[in-house]
């Protein structure tokens, strides 16, 4: 799996939540939506001077004008079920200009290289 495939896995996993999902920017209208981005990808294990595993850190941002607590829990469960780990919900904020609640979620994915 490469970054493109991991991106596709992130997007398809988040889409199971029933809300629109876009990479980096959301340009449509919605009461609740999710964006995601790759934060970093790095070699994580080495053997015989070769990288044998690659770790990815992603961030998803939930934006909602209404209650989003159940969506956070569903996102955590969906990500874990899809093989992501280290799922961490960060500080929620309210954005006065857009009137959206904003909740960032970070999570990792480990890929074994062949």
CORWO-V264011 format. One line per field, one symbol per residue. psi: psi as a letter, one per 20 degrees, with the letter a starting at -180 (. if undefined). Layout:
psi = ???
//
This chain:
psi = qahghgghggghghhiijqqpqpgqojapqhprpqqqpgrpqphqqpljqpiqppppqpqpppqiapjghhggggggggghjjqrkpppapqrpoggikqqpoqpqqqppppq.
//
